[in-house]
Amino acid sequence: MQKIKLSRAVLTNHSGITDIMRKENRLSALRDKMLVFGGLLSIIEILGIGIAFYLYHLNQITSFVIEVLALVVIIFMMALGLSRYYYDNVEYACPNCGDIFIPSFLAFNLAPHTPKFRKLTCPRCGKRSYCLEISRE
């Protein structure tokens, strides 16, 4: 897939943004993978909660506490890994100046977002706006 070059004119033209979003098949595939992995993470979480509930009712408090702590650590690490995987595969286009940039991991995770846009501050123009998410090459 060729890297999509963006310019200010392309980003301020709504049909240009629509064309870019349609061409991002790779980003759609990434989102599909994220959905599958997120579903698996949910299944693991539900199973872990079920096991914890079972241990609690058997009055095996030590096993219950260990299982809950292990579950929290496992879920946190898997969620962090999933977030990092997504972060490593996307970059953002500023709608104001057309700059393509990669925010910090912290800014990426804390920014309000929709499925296709994330509210970030552009490092080039300094404006905070909803930036278009595109796949990295």
Number of C-alpha atoms within 10 A of each C-alpha: 8 5 9 13 10 18 17 14 13 17 22 15 11 11 11 15 15 12 11 18 16 11 13 15 14 15 20 15 11 15 14 12 14 16 12 11 15 15 12 12 17 13 12 15 16 12 13 18 15 12 15 21 14 13 17 15 11 11 11 12 13 11 14 19 14 12 17 17 12 13 18 14 12 15 17 12 12 15 15 13 12 17 15 14 13 17 18 13 15 18 19 24 24 29 24 20 18 22 20 21 17 20 17 9 12 8 14 18 15 11 14 12 15 11 8 13 17 22 19 24 18 24 14 13 12 12 14 15 15 22 25 24 23 24 19 15 11
